[in-house]
Amino acid sequence: MRLENGDRSTCHSIVNSSSDDDDDGGLLPESYSPVLDGEGLLVPPLNFAMVDYGVFRSGFPDTANFAFLQTLGLRSIIYLCPERYSEANVEFLNANGIRLFQFAIEGSKVEVIFRNVYLNITFSFPLFLMHEPNGFGGGAIQEPPLVNIPEETIKEALRVVLDEKNRPLLIHCKRGKHRTGSLVGCLRKLQKWCLTSIFDEYQRYAAEKTRVSDLRFMELFDISGFKQPPTFCSHSPN
């Protein structure tokens, strides 16, 4: 489902934020502090960060974050949860001419504790080998039932991200970890990042709540239907 509201203009310099968790816990290694402008304290949303030029990510913004969001000059917000957008947030969007795109991806409390030894293995071997009964690792990682991420919904959201008319934009779910991380990971794949870098970025936000199913989804995500990444996209740090 998609909801749209108005339009707005350009992006100003970014002030980055604090860390926390998505559907529960996990700390971001580099945290961002609130800053003072001429009128008071600007508080970024939970897990706020810049993804690329004109593309930001975070957890769900509350009223304390509205002044900060105004400094970004947002044109659009991509909301990845099925729950109705809060009335206060809708009023903020309407007052600032920001369009809302809602993609109803269900969250889940099913989570995987991803031990360091397995993280190291993941970066060296494809995920599907780790989960074959007789594959590498002998099925050592016990994966709970797969968290269903609808690929077509992610593709539709990714097209919104890639459309220059929608930027500057903010991507967010509840805590800015799993759903947001999966969408950003698919963007990184389109930008030709290697899987090691994609997984590392995802894990900086998900921490001990990393989901093997999310990593598998990003690994298998099909980018063949997308054109070459636009000029705003950066490439892999590796």
Residue frames as a rotation matrix with the C-alpha (Angstrom) as fourth column:
MET 1
0.579 0.815 0.000 0.00
0.815 -0.579 0.000 0.00
0.000 0.000 -1.000 0.00
ARG 2
-0.571 -0.780 0.256 1.18
0.789 -0.607 -0.091 3.49
0.226 0.150 0.962 -0.77
LEU 3
0.585 0.692 -0.422 0.09
0.759 -0.651 -0.014 6.77
-0.285 -0.312 -0.906 0.72
GLU 4
-0.393 -0.743 0.541 1.22
0.854 -0.513 -0.084 10.08
0.340 0.429 0.836 -0.71
ASN 5
0.372 0.483 -0.793 1.03
0.753 -0.656 -0.046 13.65
-0.542 -0.580 -0.608 0.58
GLY 6
0.918 0.134 -0.374 2.88
-0.035 -0.911 -0.412 16.69
-0.396 0.391 -0.831 -0.87
ASP 7
0.546 -0.783 0.299 6.30
0.652 0.174 -0.738 17.81
0.526 0.598 0.605 -2.00
ARG 8
0.886 -0.288 -0.364 9.30
0.066 -0.697 0.714 19.67
-0.459 -0.656 -0.598 -0.71
SER 9
0.822 -0.547 -0.158 12.81
-0.413 -0.382 -0.827 20.76
0.392 0.745 -0.540 -1.63
THR 10
0.304 -0.907 -0.291 16.46
-0.310 0.194 -0.931 20.34
0.901 0.374 -0.222 -1.02
CYS 11
0.729 -0.126 -0.673 18.57
0.580 0.636 0.509 18.56
0.364 -0.761 0.537 1.57
HIS 12
0.683 -0.524 0.508 20.69
-0.616 -0.787 0.016 20.46
0.392 -0.324 -0.861 4.07
SER 13
-0.390 -0.901 -0.190 23.75
-0.566 0.398 -0.722 19.25
0.726 -0.174 -0.665 5.93
ILE 14
0.391 0.591 -0.705 23.14
0.064 0.747 0.662 16.21
0.918 -0.304 0.254 8.09
VAL 15
-0.251 -0.404 0.880 23.36
-0.932 -0.146 -0.333 15.88
0.263 -0.903 -0.340 11.83
ASN 16
-0.208 0.115 -0.971 23.67
-0.187 0.970 0.155 12.23
0.960 0.214 -0.180 12.80
SER 17
0.328 0.711 0.621 22.21
-0.752 -0.201 0.628 10.42
0.572 -0.673 0.469 15.76
SER 18
-0.155 -0.252 0.955 22.05
-0.916 0.400 -0.043 7.84
-0.371 -0.881 -0.293 18.48
SER 19
-0.660 -0.092 -0.746 21.83
-0.446 0.846 0.291 4.08
0.604 0.525 -0.599 18.36
ASP 20
-0.226 0.557 0.799 19.50
-0.823 0.330 -0.463 1.39
-0.522 -0.762 0.384 19.63
ASP 21
-0.769 -0.073 0.635 17.59
0.065 0.979 0.192 -1.61
-0.636 0.189 -0.748 18.41
ASP 22
-0.832 0.487 -0.267 14.99
-0.380 -0.147 0.913 -2.67
0.405 0.861 0.308 15.81
ASP 23
0.195 0.939 -0.284 12.42
-0.235 0.326 0.916 -5.11
0.952 -0.112 0.284 17.01
ASP 24
0.877 0.140 -0.460 14.27
0.414 0.266 0.870 -5.33
0.244 -0.954 0.176 20.31
GLY 25
0.710 -0.614 -0.343 17.99
0.142 -0.352 0.925 -4.81
-0.689 -0.706 -0.163 21.06
GLY 26
0.313 -0.713 0.627 21.36
0.948 0.271 -0.165 -3.99
-0.053 0.646 0.761 19.54
LEU 27
0.548 -0.193 -0.814 23.66
0.158 -0.932 0.327 -1.01
-0.822 -0.307 -0.480 19.65
LEU 28
0.902 -0.275 0.333 25.18
0.284 -0.203 -0.937 0.82
0.325 0.940 -0.105 16.73
PRO 29
0.198 -0.908 -0.370 28.96
0.980 0.192 0.054 1.05
0.022 -0.373 0.927 17.14
GLU 30
-0.861 -0.475 0.184 29.24
0.472 -0.879 -0.061 4.66
0.191 0.034 0.981 16.10
SER 31
0.060 0.919 -0.388 26.62
0.965 -0.153 -0.212 6.76
-0.254 -0.362 -0.897 17.87
TYR 32
-0.456 -0.107 0.883 25.47
0.533 -0.828 0.174 10.23
0.713 0.550 0.435 16.90
SER 33
-0.611 0.124 -0.782 24.79
0.728 -0.299 -0.617 12.99
-0.310 -0.946 0.092 19.38
PRO 34
0.568 0.810 0.148 22.04
0.822 -0.551 -0.144 15.62
-0.035 0.203 -0.978 19.41
VAL 35
-0.614 -0.769 0.176 23.24
0.778 -0.627 -0.026 19.10
0.130 0.121 0.984 18.48
LEU 36
0.028 0.562 -0.826 22.14
0.542 -0.703 -0.460 22.65
-0.840 -0.435 -0.324 19.15
ASP 37
-0.192 -0.056 0.980 21.02
0.862 -0.487 0.142 24.97
0.469 0.872 0.142 16.40
GLY 38
-0.804 -0.180 0.567 20.14
0.019 -0.960 -0.278 28.61
0.595 -0.213 0.775 17.01
GLU 39
-0.103 0.902 0.420 16.75
-0.720 -0.358 0.594 27.72
0.686 -0.241 0.686 18.48
GLY 40
0.434 0.295 0.851 17.35
-0.858 0.425 0.290 24.60
-0.276 -0.856 0.438 20.58
LEU 41
-0.433 -0.618 0.656 18.30
-0.479 0.774 0.414 20.94
-0.764 -0.135 -0.631 20.67
LEU 42
0.198 0.413 -0.889 17.98
-0.956 0.280 -0.082 18.88
0.215 0.866 0.451 17.49
VAL 43
-0.216 -0.193 0.957 17.41
-0.592 0.806 0.029 15.20
-0.777 -0.560 -0.288 18.30
PRO 44
-0.534 -0.007 -0.846 17.80
-0.788 0.369 0.494 12.65
0.308 0.930 -0.202 15.47
PRO 45
0.630 0.776 -0.026 15.55
-0.734 0.606 0.307 9.57
0.254 -0.175 0.951 15.40
LEU 46
0.461 -0.363 0.810 16.72
-0.384 0.741 0.550 6.23
-0.800 -0.565 0.202 16.78
ASN 47
0.047 -0.550 0.834 19.45
0.533 0.720 0.445 4.60
-0.845 0.424 0.327 14.66
PHE 48
0.906 0.294 -0.306 19.63
-0.052 -0.639 -0.768 7.57
-0.421 0.711 -0.563 12.31
ALA 49
-0.182 -0.976 0.118 22.29
0.270 0.066 0.961 7.49
-0.945 0.207 0.252 9.59
MET 50
0.238 0.129 -0.963 22.98
-0.837 -0.475 -0.271 8.67
-0.492 0.870 -0.005 6.07
VAL 51
0.515 -0.004 0.857 22.78
0.267 0.951 -0.156 5.84
-0.815 0.309 0.491 3.53
ASP 52
-0.323 -0.547 0.772 23.74
0.940 -0.088 0.331 7.83
-0.113 0.832 0.542 0.45
TYR 53
-0.996 -0.064 -0.060 23.27
0.055 -0.989 0.138 11.30
-0.068 0.134 0.989 -1.00
GLY 54
-0.520 0.854 0.026 19.68
-0.793 -0.494 0.355 12.27
0.316 0.164 0.934 -0.19
VAL 55
0.292 0.583 -0.758 18.88
-0.146 0.811 0.567 8.88
0.945 -0.056 0.322 1.39
PHE 56
-0.514 -0.388 0.765 18.64
-0.783 -0.152 -0.603 8.42
0.350 -0.909 -0.226 5.18
ARG 57
-0.088 0.472 -0.877 17.58
0.187 0.873 0.451 5.60
0.978 -0.124 -0.165 7.52
SER 58
-0.698 -0.131 0.704 16.28
-0.628 -0.360 -0.690 5.46
0.344 -0.924 0.169 11.08
GLY 59
-0.769 0.592 -0.240 13.83
0.633 0.657 -0.409 3.95
-0.085 -0.467 -0.880 13.52
PHE 60
0.139 0.931 0.337 10.33
0.892 -0.265 0.366 5.39
0.430 0.250 -0.867 13.89
PRO 61
-0.759 -0.422 0.495 10.56
0.223 -0.884 -0.412 9.18
0.612 -0.202 0.765 14.41
ASP 62
0.041 0.790 -0.611 8.64
0.999 -0.032 0.025 10.71
0.000 -0.612 -0.791 17.29
THR 63
0.849 0.440 0.293 7.71
0.465 -0.885 -0.016 14.33
0.253 0.150 -0.956 18.00
ALA 64
0.644 -0.673 -0.363 11.09
0.063 -0.426 0.902 15.04
-0.762 -0.604 -0.232 19.64
ASN 65
-0.286 -0.799 0.529 12.74
0.604 0.278 0.747 14.34
-0.744 0.533 0.403 16.26
PHE 66
0.571 0.642 0.511 10.58
0.778 -0.225 -0.587 16.60
-0.262 0.733 -0.628 14.09
ALA 67
0.819 -0.305 -0.486 12.81
-0.290 -0.951 0.107 19.68
-0.495 0.053 -0.867 14.34
PHE 68
-0.232 -0.946 0.226 15.80
-0.257 0.284 0.924 17.60
-0.938 0.156 -0.309 13.29
LEU 69
-0.150 0.227 0.962 13.94
0.774 0.632 -0.029 16.07
-0.615 0.741 -0.271 10.34
GLN 70
0.856 0.493 -0.155 13.06
0.322 -0.743 -0.587 19.56
-0.405 0.453 -0.794 9.12
THR 71
0.273 -0.836 -0.476 16.77
-0.529 -0.543 0.652 20.25
-0.804 0.073 -0.591 8.62
LEU 72
-0.473 -0.468 0.747 16.93
0.256 0.738 0.624 17.43
-0.843 0.487 -0.229 6.04
GLY 73
-0.413 0.389 -0.824 14.40
-0.781 -0.616 0.100 19.03
-0.468 0.685 0.558 3.68
LEU 74
-0.747 0.066 0.661 12.72
0.158 0.984 0.080 15.66
-0.645 0.164 -0.746 3.13
ARG 75
-0.586 0.603 -0.542 10.49
-0.791 -0.281 0.544 15.11
0.176 0.747 0.641 0.14
SER 76
0.301 0.665 -0.684 9.46
-0.508 0.719 0.475 11.56
0.807 0.205 0.554 1.03
ILE 77
-0.324 -0.340 0.883 9.34
-0.894 0.415 -0.169 8.98
-0.308 -0.844 -0.439 3.81
ILE 78
-0.121 0.227 -0.966 9.33
-0.462 0.849 0.257 5.23
0.879 0.477 0.002 3.18
TYR 79
-0.176 0.204 0.963 7.56
-0.970 0.132 -0.205 3.45
-0.169 -0.970 0.175 6.04
LEU 80
-0.542 -0.251 -0.802 8.03
-0.574 0.807 0.136 -0.34
0.614 0.534 -0.581 6.12
CYS 81
-0.959 0.239 0.154 5.48
0.005 0.557 -0.830 -1.39
-0.284 -0.795 -0.535 8.78
PRO 82
-0.581 0.801 0.143 1.81
0.580 0.285 0.763 -2.45
0.571 0.526 -0.630 8.38
GLU 83
-0.187 0.530 -0.827 0.60
0.908 -0.229 -0.352 -0.37
-0.376 -0.816 -0.439 11.34
ARG 84
0.662 0.528 0.532 -1.22
0.677 -0.726 -0.122 2.90
0.322 0.441 -0.838 10.68
TYR 85
-0.438 -0.820 0.369 1.05
0.574 -0.571 -0.587 5.95
0.692 -0.046 0.720 10.69
SER 86
-0.345 0.296 -0.890 0.57
0.888 -0.205 -0.413 7.98
-0.305 -0.933 -0.192 13.86
GLU 87
0.640 0.723 0.260 -1.63
0.767 -0.623 -0.153 11.07
0.051 0.297 -0.953 13.69
ALA 88
0.649 -0.460 -0.606 1.15
0.004 -0.794 0.607 13.35
-0.761 -0.396 -0.514 14.95
ASN 89
-0.424 -0.864 0.270 3.50
0.266 0.166 0.949 12.09
-0.866 0.475 0.160 12.25
VAL 90
-0.092 0.490 0.867 0.88
0.995 0.075 0.063 12.50
-0.034 0.868 -0.495 9.53
GLU 91
0.874 0.414 -0.254 0.32
0.431 -0.902 0.016 16.09
-0.222 -0.124 -0.967 10.66
PHE 92
0.182 -0.900 -0.396 4.08
-0.063 -0.413 0.909 16.70
-0.981 -0.141 -0.132 10.51
LEU 93
-0.536 -0.367 0.760 4.24
0.665 0.371 0.648 15.32
-0.520 0.853 0.046 6.96
ASN 94
0.326 0.762 0.560 1.30
0.941 -0.320 -0.112 17.42
0.093 0.563 -0.821 5.80
ALA 95
0.843 -0.011 -0.537 2.74
0.200 -0.922 0.331 20.57
-0.499 -0.387 -0.775 7.39
ASN 96
0.022 -0.952 -0.306 6.07
-0.328 -0.296 0.897 20.04
-0.945 0.080 -0.319 5.63
GLY 97
0.525 0.286 -0.801 4.86
-0.827 -0.050 -0.560 18.76
-0.200 0.957 0.210 2.26
ILE 98
-0.625 -0.768 0.143 6.43
-0.736 0.640 0.221 15.32
-0.261 0.033 -0.965 2.70
ARG 99
0.213 0.673 -0.709 5.02
-0.814 0.524 0.252 12.31
0.541 0.523 0.659 0.82
LEU 100
-0.172 -0.188 0.967 4.49
-0.773 0.634 -0.014 9.05
-0.611 -0.750 -0.254 2.68
PHE 101
0.015 0.111 -0.994 5.06
-0.729 0.681 0.065 5.72
0.684 0.724 0.092 0.93
GLN 102
0.012 0.051 0.999 3.92
-0.895 0.445 -0.012 2.83
-0.445 -0.894 0.051 3.12
PHE 103
-0.096 -0.113 -0.989 4.96
-0.606 0.795 -0.033 -0.76
0.789 0.597 -0.145 2.41
ALA 104
0.498 0.462 0.734 3.35
-0.865 0.215 0.453 -3.17
0.051 -0.861 0.506 4.86
ILE 105
-0.100 -0.607 -0.788 6.09
-0.260 0.781 -0.568 -5.66
0.960 0.148 -0.236 5.75
GLU 106
0.869 0.492 -0.055 5.24
-0.108 0.297 0.949 -7.72
0.484 -0.818 0.312 8.81
GLY 107
-0.086 -0.871 0.483 7.74
-0.908 -0.131 -0.397 -7.74
0.409 -0.473 -0.780 11.66
SER 108
0.570 0.234 -0.788 8.57
0.023 0.954 0.300 -10.83
0.821 -0.189 0.538 13.70
LYS 109
0.626 -0.349 0.698 9.83
-0.777 -0.202 0.596 -11.67
-0.067 -0.915 -0.398 17.15
VAL 110
0.896 -0.379 0.231 11.64
0.385 0.923 0.019 -14.70
-0.220 0.072 0.973 15.71
GLU 111
0.722 -0.691 -0.045 15.29
-0.684 -0.701 -0.204 -13.73
0.109 0.177 -0.978 16.03
VAL 112
0.773 -0.547 -0.320 18.64
0.437 0.826 -0.355 -15.43
0.459 0.135 0.878 15.61
ILE 113
0.744 -0.666 -0.050 21.64
-0.349 -0.451 0.821 -14.96
-0.570 -0.594 -0.568 17.89
PHE 114
0.915 -0.398 -0.067 24.45
0.053 0.282 -0.958 -14.95
0.400 0.873 0.279 15.35
ARG 115
0.756 -0.643 -0.123 27.68
0.258 0.119 0.959 -16.00
-0.601 -0.757 0.256 17.08
ASN 116
0.407 -0.668 -0.623 31.01
-0.712 -0.659 0.242 -14.55
-0.572 0.345 -0.744 15.95
VAL 117
-0.511 -0.638 0.576 32.32
-0.150 0.726 0.671 -17.92
-0.846 0.257 -0.467 14.81
TYR 118
0.035 0.612 0.790 29.40
0.802 0.455 -0.387 -18.22
-0.597 0.647 -0.475 12.40
LEU 119
0.807 0.177 -0.563 29.75
-0.089 -0.907 -0.413 -14.62
-0.583 0.383 -0.716 11.26
ASN 120
-0.120 -0.950 -0.289 33.31
-0.664 -0.140 0.735 -15.38
-0.738 0.281 -0.613 10.18
ILE 121
-0.562 -0.012 0.827 32.12
0.398 0.873 0.283 -18.45
-0.726 0.488 -0.485 8.31
THR 122
0.485 0.868 0.103 29.34
0.552 -0.213 -0.806 -16.47
-0.678 0.448 -0.582 6.61
PHE 123
0.571 -0.286 -0.770 31.78
-0.508 -0.859 -0.057 -14.02
-0.645 0.424 -0.636 5.10
SER 124
-0.506 -0.860 -0.069 33.77
-0.640 0.320 0.699 -16.86
-0.579 0.398 -0.712 3.53
PHE 125
-0.936 0.221 0.274 30.99
0.321 0.854 0.409 -19.16
-0.144 0.471 -0.870 2.32
PRO 126
-0.591 0.794 0.142 27.56
-0.351 -0.412 0.841 -18.69
0.726 0.448 0.522 0.72
LEU 127
-0.447 0.474 0.759 24.72
-0.879 -0.075 -0.470 -18.86
-0.166 -0.877 0.450 3.23
PHE 128
0.538 0.764 -0.355 22.98
-0.809 0.587 0.038 -21.72
0.238 0.267 0.934 1.45
LEU 129
-0.045 -0.634 -0.772 25.97
-0.179 0.765 -0.619 -24.01
0.983 0.111 -0.148 2.08
MET 130
-0.833 -0.326 0.447 25.73
-0.448 -0.078 -0.891 -23.34
0.325 -0.942 -0.081 5.80
HIS 131
-0.240 0.850 0.470 22.14
-0.871 0.024 -0.490 -24.57
-0.428 -0.527 0.735 5.93
GLU 132
0.196 0.222 -0.955 22.42
-0.677 0.735 0.032 -27.71
0.709 0.641 0.294 3.81
PRO 133
0.920 0.215 0.327 22.12
-0.390 0.578 0.717 -30.79
-0.035 -0.787 0.616 6.08
ASN 134
0.661 -0.719 0.217 25.37
0.660 0.694 0.287 -32.18
-0.357 -0.047 0.933 4.66
GLY 135
0.671 -0.387 0.632 26.87
0.298 -0.639 -0.709 -28.86
0.678 0.664 -0.314 3.58
PHE 136
-0.401 -0.900 0.172 29.62
0.229 -0.280 -0.932 -26.83
0.887 -0.335 0.318 5.18
GLY 137
-0.632 0.103 0.768 29.13
-0.695 -0.513 -0.503 -26.65
0.342 -0.852 0.396 8.92
GLY 138
-0.868 0.244 -0.432 26.94
0.287 0.957 -0.036 -29.76
0.405 -0.155 -0.901 8.99
GLY 139
0.085 0.976 0.201 23.83
0.329 -0.217 0.919 -27.71
0.941 -0.012 -0.339 9.70
ALA 140
-0.585 -0.431 -0.687 25.40
0.755 0.020 -0.656 -26.28
0.297 -0.902 0.314 12.87
ILE 141
-0.954 0.297 0.040 23.27
-0.295 -0.911 -0.287 -23.12
-0.049 -0.286 0.957 12.76
GLN 142
-0.564 0.825 0.036 19.72
0.801 0.557 -0.219 -23.87
-0.200 -0.095 -0.975 13.81
GLU 143
-0.970 0.214 0.114 17.54
-0.146 -0.891 0.431 -21.47
0.194 0.401 0.895 11.85
PRO 144
-0.495 0.867 0.057 13.95
0.140 0.144 -0.980 -20.90
-0.858 -0.477 -0.193 13.06
PRO 145
0.206 0.642 0.739 11.11
0.885 0.200 -0.420 -20.67
-0.418 0.740 -0.527 10.52
LEU 146
-0.612 -0.565 0.554 11.98
0.777 -0.559 0.288 -18.16
0.147 0.606 0.782 7.82
VAL 147
-0.192 0.502 -0.843 10.85
0.275 -0.797 -0.537 -14.58
-0.942 -0.335 0.015 8.41
ASN 148
0.103 0.320 0.942 8.92
0.964 0.200 -0.173 -13.83
-0.243 0.926 -0.288 5.24
ILE 149
-0.337 -0.215 -0.917 10.19
-0.038 -0.970 0.242 -10.73
-0.941 0.116 0.319 3.43
PRO 150
0.596 0.632 0.495 8.06
0.466 0.229 -0.854 -10.15
-0.653 0.740 -0.158 0.32
GLU 151
-0.393 -0.883 0.256 10.51
0.719 -0.122 0.684 -9.64
-0.573 0.453 0.683 -2.54
GLU 152
-0.151 0.384 0.911 8.07
0.858 -0.406 0.313 -7.73
0.490 0.829 -0.268 -4.76
THR 153
0.869 0.457 -0.192 7.33
0.485 -0.704 0.519 -5.29
0.102 -0.544 -0.833 -1.93
ILE 154
0.257 -0.869 -0.423 11.05
0.417 -0.296 0.859 -4.68
-0.872 -0.397 0.286 -1.41
LYS 155
-0.502 -0.430 0.751 11.47
0.850 -0.083 0.521 -4.13
-0.161 0.899 0.407 -5.16
GLU 156
0.365 0.722 0.588 8.63
0.745 -0.605 0.281 -1.61
0.559 0.336 -0.758 -5.18
ALA 157
0.875 -0.100 -0.474 10.15
0.315 -0.625 0.714 0.23
-0.367 -0.774 -0.515 -2.21
LEU 158
-0.110 -0.993 0.048 13.56
0.616 -0.030 0.787 0.17
-0.780 0.116 0.615 -3.90
ARG 159
-0.203 0.108 0.973 12.08
0.926 -0.303 0.226 1.81
0.320 0.947 -0.038 -7.00
VAL 160
0.865 0.496 0.079 10.84
0.423 -0.805 0.415 4.65
0.270 -0.325 -0.906 -4.79
VAL 161
0.515 -0.760 -0.396 14.36
0.328 -0.251 0.910 5.03
-0.792 -0.599 0.120 -3.34
LEU 162
-0.367 -0.762 0.534 15.90
0.760 0.086 0.645 5.12
-0.537 0.642 0.547 -6.83
ASP 163
0.316 0.560 0.766 13.46
0.876 -0.482 -0.009 7.72
0.364 0.674 -0.643 -8.18
GLU 164
-0.672 -0.735 0.093 15.29
0.664 -0.653 -0.364 11.04
0.329 -0.183 0.927 -7.98
LYS 165
-0.256 0.657 0.709 12.01
-0.108 -0.748 0.655 12.94
0.961 0.091 0.262 -7.61
ASN 166
0.682 0.606 -0.409 11.48
0.267 0.315 0.911 11.35
0.681 -0.730 0.054 -4.18
ARG 167
0.048 -0.769 -0.637 14.77
0.987 0.136 -0.090 12.47
0.156 -0.624 0.765 -2.63
PRO 168
-0.736 -0.642 0.217 15.79
-0.538 0.358 -0.763 13.56
0.412 -0.678 -0.609 -0.05
LEU 169
0.372 0.875 -0.309 13.99
-0.465 0.464 0.754 10.65
0.803 -0.136 0.580 1.64
LEU 170
-0.442 -0.400 0.803 14.00
-0.896 0.239 -0.374 8.76
-0.042 -0.885 -0.465 4.93
ILE 171
-0.052 0.357 -0.933 13.58
-0.236 0.903 0.359 4.97
0.970 0.239 0.037 5.19
HIS 172
-0.680 -0.234 0.695 12.31
-0.721 0.042 -0.691 3.67
0.133 -0.971 -0.198 8.50
CYS 173
-0.177 0.646 -0.742 10.52
0.221 0.761 0.610 0.80
0.959 -0.056 -0.277 10.21
LYS 174
0.834 0.506 -0.219 10.04
0.303 -0.088 0.949 0.43
0.461 -0.858 -0.227 13.97
ARG 175
0.759 -0.612 -0.222 13.63
0.162 -0.153 0.975 0.39
-0.630 -0.776 -0.017 15.25
GLY 176
0.667 -0.493 -0.558 15.59
-0.738 -0.539 -0.406 0.79
-0.101 0.683 -0.724 12.02
LYS 177
-0.208 -0.774 0.598 17.11
-0.622 0.577 0.530 -2.69
-0.755 -0.261 -0.601 12.07
HIS 178
-0.403 -0.035 0.914 15.60
0.257 0.955 0.149 -5.62
-0.878 0.295 -0.376 10.19
ARG 179
0.504 0.671 0.543 13.16
0.723 0.017 -0.691 -4.28
-0.473 0.741 -0.477 7.60
THR 180
0.878 -0.259 -0.402 15.11
-0.357 -0.914 -0.192 -1.08
-0.318 0.312 -0.895 7.03
GLY 181
-0.049 -0.981 0.187 18.38
-0.576 0.180 0.797 -3.03
-0.816 -0.069 -0.574 6.99
SER 182
-0.112 0.072 0.991 17.05
0.544 0.839 0.001 -5.50
-0.831 0.540 -0.133 4.43
LEU 183
0.864 0.450 0.226 15.92
0.443 -0.466 -0.766 -2.72
-0.239 0.762 -0.602 2.07
VAL 184
0.644 -0.703 -0.302 19.24
-0.669 -0.708 0.225 -0.89
-0.372 0.057 -0.926 2.44
GLY 185
-0.170 -0.725 0.668 21.09
-0.199 0.689 0.697 -4.18
-0.965 -0.015 -0.261 1.86
CYS 186
0.302 0.356 0.884 19.22
0.768 0.459 -0.447 -4.70
-0.565 0.814 -0.135 -1.41
LEU 187
0.988 -0.043 -0.151 20.15
-0.108 -0.882 -0.459 -1.15
-0.114 0.470 -0.875 -2.44
ARG 188
0.230 -0.971 0.059 23.79
-0.689 -0.119 0.715 -1.97
-0.687 -0.205 -0.697 -1.66
LYS 189
-0.072 -0.215 0.974 23.57
0.395 0.890 0.225 -5.07
-0.916 0.401 0.021 -3.83
LEU 190
0.784 0.407 0.468 22.33
0.596 -0.285 -0.751 -2.91
-0.172 0.868 -0.466 -6.69
GLN 191
0.842 -0.528 -0.111 25.30
-0.529 -0.848 0.023 -0.61
-0.107 0.040 -0.994 -6.00
LYS 192
0.620 -0.564 -0.545 27.54
-0.062 0.658 -0.751 -3.67
0.782 0.499 0.373 -6.46
TRP 193
0.128 -0.527 0.840 28.74
-0.990 -0.123 0.074 -3.87
0.064 -0.841 -0.537 -2.87
CYS 194
-0.558 -0.335 -0.759 30.25
-0.266 0.939 -0.219 -7.23
0.786 0.080 -0.613 -1.96
LEU 195
0.389 0.799 -0.458 28.22
0.172 0.426 0.888 -9.41
0.905 -0.425 0.028 0.42
THR 196
-0.221 -0.549 -0.806 30.77
0.917 0.165 -0.363 -8.99
0.332 -0.819 0.467 3.20
SER 197
-0.975 -0.167 0.147 30.23
0.129 -0.962 -0.242 -5.21
0.182 -0.217 0.959 3.22
ILE 198
-0.248 0.961 0.119 26.44
-0.374 -0.209 0.904 -5.57
0.894 0.179 0.411 2.91
PHE 199
0.370 0.373 -0.851 26.29
0.521 0.675 0.523 -7.96
0.769 -0.636 0.055 5.86
ASP 200
-0.558 -0.663 -0.499 28.65
0.798 -0.265 -0.541 -5.84
0.226 -0.700 0.677 7.93
GLU 201
-0.844 0.303 0.443 26.45
-0.275 -0.953 0.129 -2.75
0.461 -0.013 0.887 7.50
TYR 202
0.161 0.953 -0.257 23.32
-0.204 0.287 0.936 -4.75
0.966 -0.098 0.241 8.38
GLN 203
0.239 -0.108 -0.965 24.97
0.753 0.648 0.114 -6.16
0.613 -0.754 0.236 11.51
ARG 204
-0.829 -0.535 0.162 26.07
0.342 -0.715 -0.609 -2.73
0.442 -0.449 0.776 12.75
TYR 205
-0.475 0.745 0.468 22.39
-0.744 -0.624 0.238 -1.99
0.470 -0.235 0.851 13.36
ALA 206
0.500 0.735 -0.459 21.02
-0.405 0.666 0.626 -5.46
0.766 -0.127 0.631 14.13
ALA 207
-0.256 -0.715 0.650 23.95
-0.944 0.039 -0.328 -6.55
0.210 -0.698 -0.685 16.35
GLU 208
-0.900 -0.155 0.406 23.03
-0.301 0.897 -0.324 -9.68
-0.314 -0.414 -0.854 18.34
LYS 209
0.039 0.981 0.190 19.56
-0.190 0.194 -0.963 -9.59
-0.981 0.002 0.194 16.75
THR 210
-0.530 -0.312 -0.789 20.97
-0.818 -0.056 0.572 -10.37
-0.222 0.948 -0.226 13.29
ARG 211
0.427 0.738 0.522 18.67
-0.418 0.673 -0.610 -12.72
-0.802 0.042 0.596 11.36
VAL 212
-0.621 -0.629 0.468 20.12
0.064 0.554 0.830 -15.36
-0.781 0.546 -0.304 9.09
SER 213
0.069 0.742 0.667 16.90
0.868 0.284 -0.406 -15.18
-0.491 0.607 -0.625 7.06
ASP 214
0.819 0.160 -0.551 17.49
-0.028 -0.948 -0.317 -11.48
-0.573 0.275 -0.772 6.34
LEU 215
-0.132 -0.956 -0.263 21.06
-0.567 -0.144 0.811 -12.18
-0.813 0.257 -0.523 5.23
ARG 216
-0.553 -0.005 0.833 19.86
0.483 0.813 0.325 -15.01
-0.679 0.582 -0.447 3.00
PHE 217
0.553 0.823 0.131 17.18
0.637 -0.315 -0.704 -12.75
-0.538 0.472 -0.698 1.52
MET 218
0.613 -0.379 -0.693 19.76
-0.465 -0.882 0.071 -10.08
-0.639 0.279 -0.717 0.64
GLU 219
-0.463 -0.844 0.271 22.13
-0.297 0.436 0.849 -12.69
-0.835 0.313 -0.453 -0.80
LEU 220
-0.549 0.309 0.777 19.45
0.678 0.709 0.197 -14.16
-0.490 0.635 -0.598 -3.08
PHE 221
0.264 0.710 -0.653 17.72
0.144 -0.698 -0.701 -10.86
-0.954 0.092 -0.287 -3.95
ASP 222
-0.028 -0.180 0.983 17.36
0.955 0.285 0.079 -10.58
-0.294 0.942 0.164 -7.74
ILE 223
-0.035 -0.065 -0.997 18.52
0.080 -0.995 0.062 -7.21
-0.996 -0.078 0.040 -9.10
SER 224
-0.675 -0.348 0.650 18.29
0.602 0.250 0.758 -8.19
-0.427 0.903 0.041 -12.77
GLY 225
0.175 0.852 0.494 15.12
0.979 -0.202 0.002 -6.14
0.101 0.483 -0.870 -13.31
PHE 226
0.705 0.030 -0.708 16.82
0.310 -0.912 0.270 -2.89
-0.638 -0.410 -0.652 -12.28
LYS 227
0.834 -0.440 0.332 18.83
0.166 -0.374 -0.912 -0.55
0.526 0.816 -0.239 -14.45
GLN 228
-0.184 -0.974 -0.133 22.38
0.668 -0.024 -0.744 0.54
0.721 -0.226 0.655 -13.69
PRO 229
0.104 0.215 -0.971 22.53
0.947 -0.319 0.031 2.40
-0.303 -0.923 -0.237 -10.35
PRO 230
0.825 0.255 0.505 21.94
0.424 -0.870 -0.253 6.16
0.374 0.423 -0.825 -10.70
THR 231
0.055 -0.904 0.424 24.72
0.210 -0.404 -0.890 8.68
0.976 0.138 0.168 -10.21
PHE 232
0.373 0.088 0.923 23.73
-0.760 -0.542 0.359 9.41
0.532 -0.836 -0.135 -6.59
CYS 233
0.995 0.090 -0.051 24.68
-0.050 0.848 0.528 5.88
0.091 -0.522 0.848 -5.60
SER 234
0.171 -0.967 0.190 28.05
-0.976 -0.140 0.166 5.23
-0.134 -0.214 -0.968 -4.03
HIS 235
0.423 -0.092 -0.901 29.92
-0.393 0.878 -0.274 1.98
0.817 0.470 0.335 -4.48
SER 236
0.828 -0.032 -0.560 31.36
0.414 0.708 0.572 -0.62
0.378 -0.706 0.599 -2.17
PRO 237
0.790 -0.575 0.211 33.94
-0.595 -0.638 0.488 0.58
-0.146 -0.512 -0.847 0.35
ASN 238
0.372 -0.675 0.637 36.00
0.081 0.708 0.702 -2.48
-0.925 -0.210 0.318 -0.55
